Amino acid sequence: QVQLVESGGGLVQAGGSLRLSCGASGQVFSITVLGWYRQAPGTQRELVATISITRPGRSNYADSVKGRFTISTDIVKNTVYLQMNSLTPEDTAVYYCYAQDRWGDYWGQGTQVTVSS
């Protein structure tokens, strides 16, 4: 089992930046992928970015965030980050941390990001 706890959400004006953090605990040695998803009201949860643990440097981004968001990890701290720049109101959502290992998928409780215009 893997437990995930997010932090760093909040309210920011359009054009601003936020950095989300997610600490992993439990069987962290088994994690192969870490990432971030988001869900806005009335919509389905969607991928924001993922990063491979087994293939360092390999990351994947949604087209809507490419060039603005950066995912990174600190393996020593078992933490994944999402640096979000040039935020727009369309980025408003609950952001969920995600981890995958060979036994399944794991989710954090979510952190709210609100971007005002």
Secondary structure by P-SEA (a helix, b strand, c coil): cbbbbbcbbbbbcccbbbbbbbbbcccccccccccccccccccccccccccccccccbbbbcccccccbbbbbcccccbbbbbbcccccccccbbbbbbbcccccccccbbbbbbcc
